């Protein structure tokens, strides 16, 4: 079983508890195994990804490590890293979990 994808976002809370501001956060969790990601065609259309960039992004959802992505796609690890950086730039994401959320959110939007 694959792990859940978690995102923790700080929230601003004006209320005070015992003289100090309260700490608040929003925690989002999704079971990636139960969500359908966006299609490669949708990613190409929406974010102007090349077919190779879309394949690399989607392969991240099925792999534990970048080395696994490289093996699955039959390319070198440096190629995966370079391609992934282009995907981050085009999708305005910065980390793999953020990209995974975007891929799954786009899939939900398609469905």
Beta strands, then each sheet from edge to edge (+ up, - down):
strand 1: 5-11
strand 2: 16-17
strand 3: 20-21
strand 4: 24-30
sheet 1: 1+ 4-
sheet 2: 2+ 3-
end
